[in-house]
């Protein structure tokens, strides 16, 4: 069994090995990790705050070199990273390898952006009063950042905070999810190999209670949180600091009368979007709205495909659905399915839960007031229903507290443009499921889904501030 230190001001420290990290499939303790307390967090924030000037002065080409070193080392350690992810998150090994690829992509994108953080020359001569004045702007690092990440993407969601921070010149402290800290700590091992200024990074697993200072301490200039709706409570306690939030959703996908793609391809993408990574994705397909003319064909073909998904050991190359994060999550999802059925939903596919192993489920005509329809399921279950009018389908997608991304399969350009105009979401994906994401695109939501955008360039914008220079030359 391996033990992992945490990192304060770039240095590995092993004051204890109090945090047990369990194999999510076997339930056995797989590793032990140093666990921070309130005193460790306070010293971490002090070191991060003190590193602001050194990190801001760290040249852009040197930041790029650090990020390129990470790209190279993550590639060399890709098998180790994938296995750690498979163990600590229960992520099927094929999905784990895919996440390692995205980790590398995100750092590579950030390396390119590190030397492209530009300003603007302003024309100030708008009246006789302003003749002889010149203006220009540049972007400067915002300062010390705190990052809080969830369990479901322990590598890439960390990467989407850490890599832009390095590119922008911001020191940071990261609190990874206590259930899945190993990937973040391996990233720490690689960062410790670089010549980042002292205090540039800290990675500190700790309890939510002890982590309150990461939200409330005024020495922190920006809080970036990915997780559940508790993010809104954190924002209320954050004081004057900038806050960005990515808080999930119950993503919908529309299949139009003319889906614009062969039906077999549509089914393949719907099954992937709803069940990959056991449904534990903020943009997992949860609600499927199918034009009535296509409903029978889609529901029957999708049910056949879902029944064929293999549930089991995530290390097995043929496993598609591994365990959800813990038994409490599995019980909650199973209970929501039971309640939806009691409310009149029709079961197309359902298996028997065993501990935190929950086979894929597909239900039809789930009541719109059911938790399974209105809340974020975050598990391997989807709801399918019919619609007759495209505009009514758009209204139904919008009838949600969330608005992260939505998918639209349509061969009608007018319908595609109307969806882009009317859907109350951060992103509309036409011709594919809402689960599609590229790491250089803006990503984030509206309503209860969050505030701000990730994607490397957009995160860098949040982690920098515009500073104006005006020169009077006459």
C-alpha positions as CSV (number, residue, x, y, z in Angstrom):
1,X,0.0,0.0,0.0
2,X,1.4,3.3,-1.1
3,X,1.3,6.5,1.1
4,X,1.1,9.9,-0.4
5,X,2.2,13.3,1.1
6,X,0.4,16.5,0.6
7,X,2.1,19.6,-0.8
8,X,2.5,23.0,0.9
9,X,4.4,25.7,-0.9
10,X,5.7,23.1,-3.5
11,X,7.1,20.8,-0.8
12,X,5.9,17.3,0.0
13,X,5.0,16.8,3.7
14,X,3.9,13.6,5.4
15,X,2.8,14.6,8.9
16,X,0.3,11.7,9.0
17,X,-1.4,9.1,6.8
18,X,-4.8,9.6,8.1
19,X,-6.9,9.6,5.0
20,X,-7.8,6.2,3.6
21,X,-8.5,6.0,-0.1
22,X,-10.5,2.9,-1.0
23,X,-10.7,0.9,-4.1
24,X,-14.3,1.8,-5.2
25,X,-14.9,-1.7,-6.6
26,X,-13.4,-4.0,-3.9
27,X,-13.9,-1.6,-1.0
28,X,-10.4,-2.3,0.3
29,X,-8.0,0.4,1.4
30,X,-5.8,1.1,-1.6
31,X,-3.7,4.0,-0.3
32,X,-3.2,6.3,2.6
33,X,-2.8,10.1,2.2
34,X,-1.6,12.9,4.4
35,X,-4.7,14.8,5.7
36,X,-4.5,18.5,6.4
37,X,-6.1,20.3,9.4
38,X,-7.0,23.9,10.0
39,X,-3.5,24.9,10.9
40,X,-2.1,23.4,7.8
41,X,-4.6,25.2,5.7
42,X,-3.8,28.5,7.3
43,X,-0.1,28.1,6.7
44,X,-0.9,27.1,3.1
45,X,-2.9,30.2,2.5
46,X,-0.2,32.4,4.0
47,X,2.4,30.8,1.7
48,X,0.2,31.1,-1.4
49,X,-0.5,34.7,-0.6
50,X,3.2,35.5,-0.1
51,X,4.0,33.9,-3.5
52,X,1.9,36.4,-5.5
53,X,4.7,38.7,-6.6
54,X,7.2,35.9,-7.4
55,X,4.6,34.0,-9.5
56,X,3.5,37.2,-11.3
57,X,7.1,37.9,-12.2
58,X,7.8,34.3,-13.3
59,X,8.2,34.8,-17.1
60,X,5.5,33.6,-19.5
61,X,8.0,31.4,-21.4
62,X,9.0,29.8,-18.1
63,X,5.4,29.1,-17.3
64,X,5.1,27.5,-20.7
65,X,8.1,25.4,-20.0
66,X,6.6,24.2,-16.7
67,X,3.4,23.2,-18.5
68,X,5.3,21.4,-21.3
69,X,7.3,19.5,-18.6
70,X,3.9,18.4,-17.2
71,X,2.7,17.3,-20.6
72,X,5.8,15.2,-21.1
73,X,5.7,13.6,-17.6
74,X,2.0,12.9,-17.7
75,X,2.6,11.0,-20.9
76,X,5.4,9.0,-19.3
77,X,3.2,8.2,-16.3
78,X,-0.1,7.7,-18.2
79,X,-0.5,4.0,-17.2
80,X,0.0,4.9,-13.6
81,X,-2.4,7.8,-13.7
82,X,-5.1,5.7,-15.4
83,X,-4.8,2.9,-12.9
84,X,-4.9,5.3,-10.0
85,X,-8.1,6.8,-11.5
86,X,-9.6,3.3,-12.0
87,X,-9.0,2.4,-8.4
88,X,-9.9,5.6,-6.6
89,X,-12.9,6.6,-8.7
90,X,-14.0,3.2,-9.9
91,X,-13.8,4.6,-13.4
92,X,-13.7,1.9,-16.2
93,X,-10.1,1.6,-17.4
94,X,-11.0,2.7,-20.9
95,X,-12.6,5.9,-19.6
96,X,-9.7,6.4,-17.2
97,X,-7.3,6.3,-20.2
98,X,-9.5,8.9,-21.9
99,X,-9.3,11.2,-18.9
100,X,-5.5,11.0,-18.8
101,X,-5.5,12.0,-22.5
102,X,-7.7,15.0,-21.6
103,X,-5.4,15.9,-18.7
104,X,-2.5,16.0,-21.1
105,X,-4.5,18.0,-23.7
106,X,-5.5,20.6,-21.1
107,X,-1.9,21.2,-20.0
108,X,-0.8,21.4,-23.6
109,X,-3.5,24.0,-24.4
110,X,-2.4,26.0,-21.4
111,X,1.2,25.9,-22.4
112,X,0.2,27.5,-25.7
113,X,-1.9,30.1,-24.0
114,X,0.8,31.1,-21.5
115,X,2.6,33.3,-24.0
116,X,-0.6,34.7,-25.6
117,X,-2.1,36.7,-22.7
118,X,-2.4,40.0,-24.6
119,X,-3.7,43.5,-24.0
120,X,-5.2,46.1,-26.3
121,X,-4.3,49.6,-27.6
122,X,-7.2,52.0,-27.0
123,X,-8.1,55.0,-29.1
124,X,-8.9,57.7,-26.6
125,X,-9.2,60.7,-29.0
126,X,-12.9,60.8,-29.0
127,X,-13.2,64.6,-28.5
128,X,-11.0,67.7,-28.3
129,X,-10.8,67.2,-24.6
130,X,-8.9,63.8,-25.0
131,X,-6.5,64.7,-27.8
132,X,-3.0,63.8,-26.9
133,X,-3.9,60.9,-24.6
134,X,-3.0,57.3,-25.4
135,X,-4.5,54.2,-23.7
136,X,-3.5,50.6,-23.5
137,X,-4.4,47.6,-21.3
138,X,-2.7,44.5,-20.2
139,X,-3.8,41.5,-18.1
140,X,-2.2,40.9,-14.8
141,X,-2.6,37.8,-12.4
142,X,-5.4,38.2,-10.0
143,X,-3.4,36.8,-7.1
144,X,-3.8,33.8,-4.8
145,X,-6.4,31.3,-5.9
146,X,-8.2,28.5,-4.1
147,X,-9.6,25.5,-6.0
148,X,-12.0,22.9,-4.8
149,X,-12.7,19.9,-7.1
150,X,-15.1,16.9,-7.0
151,X,-14.6,13.2,-7.2
152,X,-15.8,12.4,-10.7
153,X,-13.0,13.8,-12.8
154,X,-10.1,13.7,-10.4
155,X,-7.5,14.5,-13.1
156,X,-9.2,16.7,-15.7
157,X,-11.2,18.9,-13.4
158,X,-8.1,19.6,-11.5
159,X,-6.2,20.3,-14.7
160,X,-8.9,22.9,-15.7
161,X,-8.0,24.9,-12.6
162,X,-4.3,24.2,-12.2
163,X,-3.0,24.6,-15.8
164,X,-4.7,28.0,-16.4
165,X,-3.4,29.2,-13.0
166,X,0.2,28.4,-13.9
167,X,-0.3,30.0,-17.4
168,X,-1.8,33.1,-15.8
169,X,0.9,33.5,-13.1
170,X,-1.3,32.8,-10.1
171,X,-0.2,30.8,-7.0
172,X,-2.9,28.4,-5.8
173,X,-4.0,26.0,-3.2
174,X,-6.0,23.0,-4.4
175,X,-8.4,20.9,-2.2
176,X,-9.1,17.7,-4.1
177,X,-12.1,15.5,-3.2
178,X,-11.3,13.3,-0.2
179,X,-12.6,10.2,-1.9
180,X,-10.3,10.7,-5.0
181,X,-7.1,12.6,-4.1
182,X,-4.5,10.4,-5.7
183,X,-4.5,11.9,-9.2
184,X,-4.1,15.4,-7.8
185,X,-1.2,14.3,-5.7
186,X,0.5,12.7,-8.6
187,X,0.1,16.0,-10.5
188,X,1.8,17.5,-7.4
189,X,4.7,15.2,-7.7
190,X,5.2,16.3,-11.3
191,X,4.9,20.0,-10.4
192,X,7.5,19.6,-7.7
193,X,10.0,18.6,-10.4
194,X,9.8,22.1,-11.9
195,X,11.3,25.4,-11.0
196,X,8.0,27.1,-10.1
197,X,8.7,29.8,-7.4
198,X,8.3,28.7,-3.8
199,X,4.7,28.9,-2.7
200,X,3.4,28.6,-6.3
201,X,1.3,25.5,-5.6
202,X,-0.1,23.6,-2.7
203,X,-2.3,20.5,-2.8
204,X,-4.0,19.7,0.4
205,X,-6.7,17.0,1.0
206,X,-8.7,18.1,4.1
207,X,-12.2,18.0,5.5
208,X,-14.9,20.4,4.3
209,X,-15.1,21.9,7.8
210,X,-11.4,22.7,8.0
211,X,-11.5,24.0,4.4
212,X,-13.8,26.9,5.3
213,X,-10.8,29.3,5.1
214,X,-10.3,28.5,1.4
215,X,-13.7,30.2,0.9
216,X,-13.6,32.9,3.5
217,X,-10.0,34.0,3.9
218,X,-9.6,37.5,2.4
219,X,-6.0,36.7,1.3
220,X,-7.5,34.5,-1.4
221,X,-8.4,36.6,-4.5
222,X,-10.4,33.9,-6.4
223,X,-12.3,30.8,-5.5
224,X,-13.1,28.3,-8.2
225,X,-15.4,25.5,-7.1
226,X,-16.7,22.5,-9.1
227,X,-19.3,20.3,-7.3
228,X,-22.8,20.4,-6.0
229,X,-25.3,23.1,-5.2
230,X,-23.4,23.8,-2.0
231,X,-21.3,26.1,-4.2
232,X,-24.0,28.8,-3.9
233,X,-23.5,28.7,-0.1
234,X,-19.7,29.1,-0.6
235,X,-20.3,32.1,-2.8
236,X,-22.4,33.7,-0.1
237,X,-19.5,33.3,2.3
238,X,-16.7,34.3,-0.1
239,X,-16.7,38.0,0.7
240,X,-15.1,40.3,-2.0
241,X,-13.2,37.6,-3.9
242,X,-14.1,36.6,-7.4
243,X,-16.0,33.3,-7.5
244,X,-16.5,30.8,-10.4
245,X,-18.9,27.9,-10.0
246,X,-19.6,24.7,-12.0
247,X,-22.5,23.0,-10.3
248,X,-23.8,20.3,-12.6
249,X,-27.2,19.7,-14.3
250,X,-29.8,17.3,-15.6
251,X,-28.8,17.6,-19.2
252,X,-31.5,17.0,-21.9
253,X,-31.1,15.8,-25.5
254,X,-33.7,16.3,-28.2
255,X,-34.1,13.8,-31.1
256,X,-36.1,15.6,-33.8
257,X,-38.4,14.0,-36.4
258,X,-35.5,14.3,-38.8
259,X,-32.5,13.7,-36.5
260,X,-30.0,14.6,-39.2
261,X,-27.9,11.4,-38.4
262,X,-28.6,7.7,-39.0
263,X,-30.7,6.4,-36.1
264,X,-28.1,3.8,-35.2
265,X,-25.5,6.6,-34.7
266,X,-28.0,8.6,-32.6
267,X,-28.7,5.6,-30.4
268,X,-24.9,4.9,-30.0
269,X,-24.3,8.5,-28.9
270,X,-27.3,8.6,-26.5
271,X,-26.1,5.4,-24.8
272,X,-22.6,6.8,-24.5
273,X,-23.8,10.1,-23.2
274,X,-26.2,8.6,-20.6
275,X,-24.0,5.8,-19.2
276,X,-20.3,6.5,-19.8
277,X,-18.4,6.8,-16.5
278,X,-21.5,5.3,-14.9
279,X,-23.4,8.5,-15.5
280,X,-21.2,10.4,-13.1
281,X,-20.7,13.4,-15.3
282,X,-22.3,16.9,-15.0
283,X,-23.3,16.7,-18.6
284,X,-24.5,13.1,-18.6
285,X,-27.6,12.7,-20.7
286,X,-30.5,12.4,-18.2
287,X,-33.6,13.6,-20.1
288,X,-34.2,12.4,-23.7
289,X,-37.0,14.0,-25.7
290,X,-37.9,12.1,-28.9
291,X,-40.3,13.2,-31.6
292,X,-43.3,10.9,-31.4
293,X,-42.7,9.6,-34.9
294,X,-39.3,8.3,-33.7
295,X,-40.2,7.3,-30.2
296,X,-40.8,3.5,-30.6
297,X,-37.7,3.0,-32.8
298,X,-35.5,5.0,-30.5
299,X,-36.8,3.5,-27.2
300,X,-36.6,-0.1,-28.4
301,X,-33.2,0.2,-29.9
302,X,-31.8,2.1,-26.9
303,X,-33.3,-0.4,-24.5
304,X,-31.5,-3.2,-26.4
305,X,-28.2,-1.3,-26.3
306,X,-28.5,-0.5,-22.6
307,X,-29.2,-4.2,-21.7
308,X,-26.0,-5.1,-23.5
309,X,-23.8,-2.8,-21.3
310,X,-21.5,-4.8,-19.1
311,X,-21.4,-3.8,-15.4
312,X,-18.5,-5.0,-13.3
313,X,-14.8,-4.6,-12.4
314,X,-13.5,-1.3,-13.8
315,X,-10.1,-2.9,-14.5
316,X,-11.8,-5.2,-17.0
317,X,-11.3,-3.8,-20.5
318,X,-14.9,-4.9,-21.4
319,X,-16.6,-3.2,-18.5
320,X,-18.7,-0.1,-19.5
321,X,-20.3,0.6,-16.1
322,X,-18.3,0.4,-12.9
323,X,-19.3,1.3,-9.4
324,X,-20.7,4.7,-8.5
325,X,-18.7,6.5,-5.9
326,X,-20.2,5.0,-2.8
327,X,-23.2,2.9,-1.6
328,X,-25.1,6.0,-0.3
329,X,-25.1,7.4,-3.9
330,X,-26.3,4.1,-5.3
331,X,-29.1,3.9,-2.7
332,X,-30.2,7.5,-3.5
333,X,-30.3,6.9,-7.2
334,X,-32.1,3.5,-6.7
335,X,-34.6,5.3,-4.5
336,X,-35.3,7.9,-7.1
337,X,-35.9,5.2,-9.7
338,X,-38.4,3.5,-7.3
339,X,-40.2,6.8,-6.7
340,X,-40.5,7.5,-10.4
341,X,-41.9,4.0,-11.1
342,X,-44.4,4.5,-8.2
343,X,-45.4,7.8,-9.9
344,X,-46.2,6.1,-13.2
345,X,-42.9,5.7,-15.1
346,X,-42.5,2.7,-17.3
347,X,-39.4,0.6,-16.9
348,X,-37.6,-0.2,-20.1
349,X,-34.4,-1.5,-18.5
350,X,-33.5,-2.0,-14.9
351,X,-31.1,-4.3,-12.9
352,X,-30.6,-5.1,-9.3
353,X,-28.4,-2.9,-7.2
354,X,-25.6,-4.6,-5.2
355,X,-23.7,-2.3,-2.8
356,X,-22.4,0.6,-4.9
357,X,-22.8,-1.4,-8.2
358,X,-25.9,0.0,-10.0
359,X,-26.7,-1.5,-13.4
360,X,-27.9,0.8,-16.2
361,X,-31.6,1.9,-16.1
362,X,-33.8,3.4,-18.7
363,X,-37.3,4.7,-17.9
364,X,-40.1,6.1,-20.0
365,X,-42.6,8.9,-19.2
366,X,-41.0,9.8,-15.8
367,X,-43.3,12.3,-14.0
368,X,-41.9,15.8,-14.5
369,X,-42.1,16.5,-10.7
370,X,-40.0,13.4,-9.8
371,X,-36.6,13.8,-8.4
372,X,-35.2,11.6,-11.2
373,X,-36.4,14.2,-13.7
374,X,-35.9,17.5,-11.9
375,X,-32.6,16.9,-9.9
376,X,-29.2,15.7,-11.0
377,X,-29.2,11.9,-10.9
378,X,-25.4,11.5,-11.3
379,X,-25.7,7.8,-12.1
380,X,-26.4,5.3,-14.8
381,X,-30.0,6.2,-15.5
382,X,-31.9,8.1,-18.2
383,X,-35.5,9.2,-18.8
384,X,-37.1,9.1,-22.3
385,X,-40.4,10.7,-23.4
386,X,-42.2,11.9,-26.6
387,X,-42.8,15.4,-27.9
388,X,-45.0,16.5,-30.8
389,X,-43.8,20.1,-31.4
390,X,-40.2,21.2,-31.5
391,X,-40.9,24.5,-29.7
392,X,-42.7,22.7,-27.0
393,X,-39.6,20.4,-26.6
394,X,-37.4,23.5,-26.2
395,X,-39.8,24.7,-23.5
396,X,-39.5,21.3,-21.7
397,X,-35.7,21.4,-21.8
398,X,-35.9,24.9,-20.3
399,X,-38.2,23.7,-17.5
400,X,-35.3,22.9,-15.3
401,X,-33.4,24.6,-12.5
402,X,-30.3,23.7,-14.3
403,X,-28.7,24.9,-17.6
404,X,-25.3,23.5,-18.4
405,X,-25.4,22.0,-21.9
406,X,-28.1,20.5,-24.1
407,X,-27.9,18.2,-27.2
408,X,-30.1,18.5,-30.3
409,X,-30.2,15.9,-33.1
410,X,-31.9,17.6,-36.0
411,X,-31.5,17.8,-39.8
412,X,-33.4,21.1,-39.8
413,X,-31.1,24.1,-39.8
414,X,-33.9,26.4,-38.6
415,X,-34.5,24.1,-35.6
416,X,-30.8,24.0,-34.8
417,X,-30.6,27.8,-34.8
418,X,-33.8,28.1,-32.8
419,X,-32.4,25.8,-30.2
420,X,-29.2,28.0,-30.0
421,X,-31.4,31.1,-29.6
422,X,-33.9,29.7,-27.1
423,X,-32.3,27.1,-24.9
424,X,-31.3,28.4,-21.5
425,X,-28.0,26.6,-21.2
426,X,-24.3,27.4,-21.4
427,X,-23.8,25.3,-24.5
428,X,-25.9,23.8,-27.3
429,X,-24.5,20.7,-29.1
430,X,-26.1,20.1,-32.4
431,X,-25.7,16.6,-33.9
432,X,-24.4,15.1,-30.7
433,X,-25.1,14.6,-27.0
434,X,-24.6,17.3,-24.4
435,X,-21.9,15.2,-22.9
436,X,-19.5,16.4,-25.7
437,X,-16.7,18.7,-24.4
438,X,-13.4,19.8,-25.9
439,X,-10.9,21.3,-23.4
440,X,-10.3,24.5,-25.3
441,X,-14.0,25.5,-25.6
442,X,-15.9,27.6,-23.1
443,X,-17.7,25.4,-20.6
444,X,-20.2,26.4,-17.9
445,X,-23.8,27.0,-17.2
446,X,-26.6,29.3,-16.2
447,X,-29.3,29.2,-13.5
448,X,-28.4,26.7,-10.8
449,X,-25.7,25.2,-13.0
450,X,-23.1,27.8,-12.0
451,X,-21.4,31.0,-12.7
452,X,-18.5,31.8,-15.1
453,X,-16.8,29.6,-17.7
454,X,-14.0,27.0,-17.7
455,X,-12.0,26.1,-20.8
456,X,-8.3,27.2,-20.6
457,X,-8.6,30.6,-22.3
458,X,-11.7,31.6,-20.4
459,X,-10.3,30.4,-17.0
460,X,-7.2,32.5,-17.7
461,X,-9.4,35.5,-18.2
462,X,-11.0,34.8,-14.8
463,X,-7.6,34.5,-13.2
464,X,-6.3,37.8,-14.5
465,X,-7.5,41.4,-14.3
466,X,-7.4,44.1,-16.8
467,X,-5.0,47.0,-15.9
468,X,-5.2,50.3,-17.8
469,X,-2.4,52.7,-18.7
470,X,-3.1,56.2,-20.0
471,X,-0.3,58.4,-21.2
472,X,-0.6,62.1,-22.0
473,X,2.0,62.8,-24.7
474,X,1.2,66.4,-25.6
